[in-house]
Protein backbone atom coordinates (compact mmCIF):
# COMPACT_ATOMS: atom_id res chain seq x y z
CA UNK A 1 0.00 0.00 0.00
CA UNK A 2 3.00 2.28 0.64
CA UNK A 3 4.11 1.70 -2.97
CA UNK A 4 0.62 2.70 -4.12
CA UNK A 5 0.83 5.96 -2.20
CA UNK A 6 4.19 6.71 -3.83
CA UNK A 7 2.71 5.91 -7.26
CA UNK A 8 -0.20 8.29 -6.60
CA UNK A 9 2.19 11.14 -5.75
CA UNK A 10 4.25 10.46 -8.89
CA UNK A 11 1.13 10.48 -11.09
CA UNK A 12 -0.05 13.78 -9.59
CA UNK A 13 3.25 15.38 -10.63
CA UNK A 14 3.31 13.83 -14.11
CA UNK A 15 -0.27 14.67 -15.13
CA UNK A 16 0.68 18.31 -15.73
CA UNK A 17 4.29 17.66 -16.75
CA UNK A 18 4.20 14.84 -19.32
CA UNK A 19 2.51 14.85 -22.73
CA UNK A 20 0.05 12.21 -23.91
CA UNK A 21 2.62 9.85 -25.44
CA UNK A 22 4.88 10.03 -22.39
CA UNK A 23 1.95 9.28 -20.06
CA UNK A 24 0.91 6.26 -22.14
CA UNK A 25 4.45 4.91 -22.25
CA UNK A 26 5.24 5.43 -18.56
CA UNK A 27 2.00 4.20 -17.06
CA UNK A 28 -0.20 2.27 -19.53
CA UNK A 29 2.30 0.45 -21.73
CA UNK A 30 2.91 -3.28 -21.34
CA UNK A 31 5.88 -2.55 -19.06
CA UNK A 32 4.34 0.63 -17.54
CA UNK A 33 3.97 1.39 -13.85
CA UNK A 34 0.20 0.75 -13.70
CA UNK A 35 0.60 -2.67 -15.31
CA UNK A 36 3.47 -3.44 -12.96
CA UNK A 37 1.37 -2.42 -9.95
CA UNK A 38 -1.45 -4.74 -11.07
CA UNK A 39 1.01 -7.62 -11.38
CA UNK A 40 2.05 -7.11 -7.74
CA UNK A 41 -1.47 -7.51 -6.33
CA UNK A 42 -0.64 -11.09 -5.36
CA UNK A 43 1.88 -9.71 -2.83
CA UNK A 44 -0.76 -7.58 -1.07
CA UNK A 45 -2.28 -8.91 2.14
CA UNK A 46 -5.70 -10.49 1.87
CA UNK A 47 -7.45 -7.77 3.87
CA UNK A 48 -5.91 -4.97 1.73
CA UNK A 49 -6.40 -6.52 -1.74
CA UNK A 50 -9.89 -5.03 -2.36
CA UNK A 51 -8.79 -1.52 -1.39
CA UNK A 52 -5.53 -1.88 -3.33
CA UNK A 53 -7.37 -2.91 -6.51
CA UNK A 54 -9.94 -0.13 -6.12
CA UNK A 55 -7.31 2.58 -5.61
CA UNK A 56 -5.20 1.28 -8.50
CA UNK A 57 -8.22 1.34 -10.82
CA UNK A 58 -8.90 4.93 -9.75
CA UNK A 59 -5.33 5.90 -10.65
CA UNK A 60 -5.65 4.14 -14.03
CA UNK A 61 -8.94 5.96 -14.72
CA UNK A 62 -7.36 9.27 -13.76
CA UNK A 63 -4.59 8.82 -16.32
CA UNK A 64 -7.02 7.65 -19.03
CA UNK A 65 -9.26 10.67 -18.34
CA UNK A 66 -6.28 12.99 -18.78
CA UNK A 67 -5.33 11.27 -22.05
CA UNK A 68 -8.95 11.47 -23.23
CA UNK A 69 -8.98 15.22 -22.58
CA UNK A 70 -5.91 15.53 -24.81
CA UNK A 71 -7.64 13.56 -27.59
CA UNK A 72 -10.82 15.65 -27.47
CA UNK A 73 -9.10 19.04 -27.27
CA UNK A 74 -9.47 21.18 -30.40
CA UNK A 75 -6.55 21.16 -32.84
CA UNK A 76 -5.18 24.59 -33.60
CA UNK A 77 -3.99 25.19 -37.13
CA UNK A 78 -1.97 28.13 -38.34
CA UNK A 79 -3.40 27.78 -41.83
CA UNK A 80 -5.91 25.42 -43.39
CA UNK A 81 -5.72 24.54 -47.07
CA UNK A 82 -8.96 24.10 -48.96
CA UNK A 83 -8.15 21.96 -52.05
CA UNK A 84 -11.60 22.68 -53.51
CA UNK A 85 -11.22 26.45 -53.42
CA UNK A 86 -11.19 28.23 -56.81
CA UNK A 87 -7.93 29.55 -58.22
CA UNK A 88 -7.16 33.03 -56.89
CA UNK A 89 -5.22 35.09 -59.41
CA UNK A 90 -4.23 37.54 -56.67
CA UNK A 91 -2.38 34.85 -54.72
CA UNK A 92 1.38 34.81 -55.04
CA UNK A 93 2.06 31.67 -57.16
CA UNK A 94 5.34 31.02 -55.36
CA UNK A 95 3.64 30.91 -51.95
CA UNK A 96 0.56 28.97 -53.06
CA UNK A 97 0.55 25.33 -51.80
CA UNK A 98 0.55 22.91 -54.70
CA UNK A 99 0.06 19.19 -55.05
CA UNK A 100 -0.12 19.06 -58.84
CA UNK A 101 1.62 21.04 -61.51
CA UNK A 102 -0.62 22.61 -64.14
CA UNK A 103 0.12 19.67 -66.44
CA UNK A 104 -0.49 16.97 -63.82
CA UNK A 105 1.54 15.18 -61.16
CA UNK A 106 5.19 16.17 -61.05
CA UNK A 107 6.50 12.86 -59.67
CA UNK A 108 9.11 11.26 -61.92
CA UNK A 109 7.04 8.12 -62.56
CA UNK A 110 4.01 10.15 -63.62
CA UNK A 111 6.16 12.24 -65.96
CA UNK A 112 7.60 9.09 -67.54
CA UNK A 113 4.15 7.51 -67.79
CA UNK A 114 2.88 10.55 -69.67
CA UNK A 115 5.84 10.41 -72.07
CA UNK A 116 5.41 6.74 -72.93
CA UNK A 117 1.62 6.93 -73.29
CA UNK A 118 2.06 9.88 -75.67
CA UNK A 119 4.45 7.75 -77.74
CA UNK A 120 1.99 4.85 -77.92
CA UNK A 121 -0.88 7.19 -78.78
CA UNK A 122 1.17 8.51 -81.69
CA UNK A 123 1.66 4.89 -82.82
CA UNK A 124 -2.11 4.33 -82.94
CA UNK A 125 -2.65 2.57 -79.59
CA UNK A 126 -5.51 3.15 -77.16
CA UNK A 127 -4.71 3.61 -73.44
CA UNK A 128 -6.70 1.68 -70.80
CA UNK A 129 -5.82 1.95 -67.11
CA UNK A 130 -5.47 -1.31 -65.18
CA UNK A 131 -7.42 -2.20 -62.02
CA UNK A 132 -5.75 -2.26 -58.60
CA UNK A 133 -7.84 -5.16 -57.31
CA UNK A 134 -9.15 -8.07 -59.36
CA UNK A 135 -10.30 -11.69 -59.24
CA UNK A 136 -8.75 -15.11 -59.88
CA UNK A 137 -10.34 -15.48 -63.32
CA UNK A 138 -8.77 -12.37 -64.81
CA UNK A 139 -5.46 -12.78 -62.95
CA UNK A 140 -4.99 -16.45 -63.86
CA UNK A 141 -7.70 -18.51 -65.59
CA UNK A 142 -8.39 -16.20 -68.54
CA UNK A 143 -4.62 -16.08 -69.14
CA UNK A 144 -4.27 -19.87 -69.47
CA UNK A 145 -3.37 -20.55 -65.81
CA UNK A 146 -5.82 -23.35 -64.87
CA UNK A 147 -6.54 -23.90 -61.17
CA UNK A 148 -3.67 -25.82 -59.59
CA UNK A 149 -1.30 -25.12 -62.49
CA UNK A 150 2.32 -24.90 -61.21
CA UNK A 151 2.93 -21.75 -63.29
CA UNK A 152 0.83 -19.85 -60.74
CA UNK A 153 3.81 -20.13 -58.40
CA UNK A 154 5.66 -17.67 -60.66
CA UNK A 155 3.48 -14.94 -59.14
CA UNK A 156 3.61 -14.78 -55.34
CA UNK A 157 0.60 -12.54 -54.97
CA UNK A 158 -1.43 -10.78 -52.28
CA UNK A 159 -4.97 -12.05 -51.60
CA UNK A 160 -7.83 -10.51 -49.64
CA UNK A 161 -9.88 -12.53 -47.15
CA UNK A 162 -12.82 -12.66 -49.58
CA UNK A 163 -10.77 -14.15 -52.42
CA UNK A 164 -9.88 -11.03 -54.42
CA UNK A 165 -6.33 -10.42 -55.57
CA UNK A 166 -3.96 -7.49 -55.99
CA UNK A 167 -2.81 -7.82 -59.62
CA UNK A 168 0.76 -9.03 -60.08
CA UNK A 169 0.68 -7.88 -63.71
CA UNK A 170 -1.49 -5.63 -65.85
CA UNK A 171 -2.26 -8.67 -68.03
CA UNK A 172 -5.37 -8.98 -65.84
CA UNK A 173 -7.00 -6.53 -68.29
CA UNK A 174 -6.30 -8.61 -71.41
CA UNK A 175 -9.50 -10.66 -71.36
CA UNK A 176 -11.68 -7.61 -70.74
CA UNK A 177 -10.16 -5.73 -73.67
CA UNK A 178 -10.04 -8.65 -76.09
CA UNK A 179 -13.63 -9.73 -75.32
CA UNK A 180 -15.11 -6.23 -75.57
CA UNK A 181 -13.38 -5.00 -78.75
CA UNK A 182 -13.47 -6.14 -82.35
CA UNK A 183 -10.07 -6.64 -84.02
CA UNK A 184 -7.92 -4.87 -84.97
CA UNK A 185 -7.04 -4.26 -81.31
CA UNK A 186 -4.15 -2.01 -80.32
CA UNK A 187 -4.15 -1.20 -76.59
CA UNK A 188 -1.60 -0.25 -73.96
CA UNK A 189 -2.46 -0.89 -70.29
CA UNK A 190 -0.46 0.97 -67.64
CA UNK A 191 -1.13 0.31 -63.97
CA UNK A 192 0.19 -0.43 -60.52
CA UNK A 193 1.15 -4.03 -59.70
CA UNK A 194 1.92 -5.83 -56.44
CA UNK A 195 4.16 -8.83 -55.76
CA UNK A 196 5.12 -10.43 -52.48
CA UNK A 197 8.88 -10.40 -52.94
CA UNK A 198 11.99 -9.14 -51.21
CA UNK A 199 13.14 -5.66 -52.14
CA UNK A 200 16.59 -4.74 -53.36
CA UNK A 201 18.11 -2.14 -55.68
CA UNK A 202 16.26 -3.62 -58.67
CA UNK A 203 13.06 -5.08 -57.16
CA UNK A 204 10.05 -3.64 -55.32
CA UNK A 205 6.83 -5.19 -54.02
CA UNK A 206 4.86 -2.33 -55.65
CA UNK A 207 5.64 -1.03 -59.12
CA UNK A 208 4.12 0.26 -62.35
CA UNK A 209 3.83 -2.06 -65.34
CA UNK A 210 2.85 -1.27 -68.90
CA UNK A 211 1.10 -4.06 -70.79
CA UNK A 212 0.50 -3.98 -74.52
CA UNK A 213 -1.70 -6.11 -76.80
CA UNK A 214 -1.97 -6.07 -80.59
CA UNK A 215 -4.43 -8.37 -82.40
CA UNK A 216 -5.25 -8.44 -86.11
CA UNK A 217 -5.07 -10.70 -89.12
CA UNK A 218 -1.63 -11.86 -90.18
CA UNK A 219 0.31 -10.57 -87.14
CA UNK A 220 3.73 -12.18 -86.62
CA UNK A 221 6.78 -12.04 -84.35
CA UNK A 222 8.46 -9.60 -86.72
CA UNK A 223 5.58 -7.15 -86.13
CA UNK A 224 6.13 -7.53 -82.39
CA UNK A 225 9.87 -6.87 -82.58
CA UNK A 226 9.41 -3.85 -84.86
CA UNK A 227 6.69 -2.32 -82.63
CA UNK A 228 8.60 -2.69 -79.35
CA UNK A 229 11.88 -1.52 -80.94
CA UNK A 230 10.18 1.58 -82.39
CA UNK A 231 8.78 2.50 -78.97
CA UNK A 232 12.06 1.94 -77.10
CA UNK A 233 14.17 3.93 -79.55
CA UNK A 234 11.70 6.82 -79.34
CA UNK A 235 11.52 6.68 -75.55
CA UNK A 236 15.25 6.27 -74.91
CA UNK A 237 16.10 8.65 -77.77
CA UNK A 238 18.80 6.42 -79.24
CA UNK A 239 19.25 3.66 -81.79
CA UNK A 240 19.28 0.18 -80.29
CA UNK A 241 20.27 -3.35 -81.17
CA UNK A 242 17.64 -5.82 -80.03
CA UNK A 243 17.36 -9.56 -79.65
CA UNK A 244 14.86 -11.99 -78.19
CA UNK A 245 15.64 -15.10 -76.21
CA UNK A 246 13.44 -18.00 -75.04
CA UNK A 247 11.30 -17.59 -71.92
CA UNK A 248 8.08 -19.05 -70.51
CA UNK A 249 4.72 -17.37 -69.92
CA UNK A 250 1.47 -19.40 -69.97
CA UNK A 251 -0.42 -16.70 -71.89
CA UNK A 252 1.97 -16.44 -74.86
CA UNK A 253 3.33 -18.98 -77.36
CA UNK A 254 6.11 -18.67 -78.37
CA UNK A 255 7.44 -16.70 -75.40
CA UNK A 256 10.47 -14.44 -75.26
CA UNK A 257 12.54 -12.02 -73.21
CA UNK A 258 13.15 -8.78 -75.11
CA UNK A 259 16.75 -7.63 -74.73
CA UNK A 260 18.33 -4.36 -75.86
CA UNK A 261 21.92 -3.21 -76.32
CA UNK A 262 23.03 -1.14 -73.32
CA UNK A 263 22.50 2.54 -74.20
CA UNK A 264 25.06 3.67 -71.60
CA UNK A 265 28.20 1.82 -72.66
CA UNK A 266 27.48 0.94 -76.31
CA UNK A 267 27.91 -2.75 -75.39
CA UNK A 268 31.38 -2.26 -73.93
CA UNK A 269 30.12 -3.37 -70.50
CA UNK A 270 29.10 -1.32 -67.46
CA UNK A 271 27.39 -1.72 -64.08
CA UNK A 272 23.96 -1.02 -65.59
CA UNK A 273 24.11 -4.01 -67.96
CA UNK A 274 26.12 -6.21 -65.60
CA UNK A 275 29.09 -5.88 -67.96
CA UNK A 276 27.33 -7.99 -70.60
CA UNK A 277 26.48 -5.20 -73.03
CA UNK A 278 22.79 -6.26 -72.97
CA UNK A 279 19.79 -5.42 -70.76
CA UNK A 280 16.83 -7.79 -70.37
CA UNK A 281 13.91 -5.40 -70.46
CA UNK A 282 10.58 -7.19 -70.76
CA UNK A 283 8.67 -10.36 -71.39
CA UNK A 284 6.75 -10.69 -74.64
CA UNK A 285 5.37 -13.22 -77.13
CA UNK A 286 2.55 -14.20 -79.43
CA UNK A 287 -0.78 -14.35 -77.59
CA UNK A 288 -1.65 -17.97 -76.80
CA UNK A 289 -4.60 -19.36 -78.86
CA UNK A 290 -6.36 -20.32 -75.61
CA UNK A 291 -6.30 -16.69 -74.43
CA UNK A 292 -7.90 -15.61 -77.72
CA UNK A 293 -10.54 -18.36 -77.39
CA UNK A 294 -11.40 -17.31 -73.81
CA UNK A 295 -12.08 -13.81 -75.19
CA UNK A 296 -14.24 -15.10 -78.06
CA UNK A 297 -11.65 -14.45 -80.81
CA UNK A 298 -11.03 -17.15 -83.42
CA UNK A 299 -7.27 -17.96 -83.38
CA UNK A 300 -7.63 -19.49 -86.85
CA UNK A 301 -8.41 -16.02 -88.23
CA UNK A 302 -6.61 -13.64 -85.87
CA UNK A 303 -3.23 -13.59 -84.19
CA UNK A 304 -1.51 -11.09 -81.98
CA UNK A 305 1.30 -10.32 -79.59
CA UNK A 306 1.60 -8.96 -76.07
CA UNK A 307 4.36 -7.51 -73.92
CA UNK A 308 4.81 -6.19 -70.42
CA UNK A 309 7.58 -4.05 -68.98
CA UNK A 310 8.19 -2.31 -65.67
CA UNK A 311 7.86 1.45 -65.96
CA UNK A 312 10.06 1.88 -62.88
CA UNK A 313 13.03 0.08 -64.44
CA UNK A 314 12.60 1.81 -67.77
CA UNK A 315 12.51 5.19 -66.00
CA UNK A 316 15.66 4.21 -64.11
CA UNK A 317 17.46 3.46 -67.39
CA UNK A 318 16.27 6.69 -69.00
CA UNK A 319 17.25 8.83 -66.00
CA UNK A 320 20.33 6.84 -64.90
CA UNK A 321 18.91 5.98 -61.45
CA UNK A 322 20.70 3.06 -59.76
CA UNK A 323 18.24 2.37 -56.92
CA UNK A 324 14.56 1.47 -57.55
CA UNK A 325 13.55 2.09 -53.91
CA UNK A 326 14.34 5.78 -54.32
CA UNK A 327 11.25 6.10 -56.53
CA UNK A 328 8.93 5.64 -53.53
CA UNK A 329 11.12 6.52 -50.55
CA UNK A 330 9.84 10.11 -50.29
CA UNK A 331 13.40 11.45 -50.22
CA UNK A 332 13.04 15.22 -50.67
CA UNK A 333 16.45 15.60 -52.34
CA UNK A 334 15.58 12.90 -54.87
CA UNK A 335 12.14 14.36 -55.58
CA UNK A 336 13.57 17.83 -56.10
CA UNK A 337 16.24 16.48 -58.43
CA UNK A 338 13.68 14.81 -60.68
Buried (B, 14 or more C-beta within 10 A) or exposed (E): EEBBEEBBEBBEEBBEEBEBEEBBEBBBEEEBBBEEBBEEEEEBEEEEEEEBBEBBEEBBEBBBEBBEEEEEEEEEEEEEEEEEEEEEEEEEEEEEEEEEEEEEEBBBBBBBBEEBBEBBEEBEBEBBEBBEEBBBBBBBBBBBBEEEEEBBEBBEBBEEEEEEBBBBBBBBBBBBBBEEBEBEBBBBBBBBBBBEEEEEEEBBBBBBBBBBBBBBEEBEBEBBBEBBBEBBBBBBEEEBEBEBEEBBBBBBBBBBBBBBBBBBBEBEBBEBBEEEBBBBBBBBBBBBBBBBEBBEBEBEEBBBBBBBBBBBBBBBBBEEBEEBBBBBEEEEEBBEEB
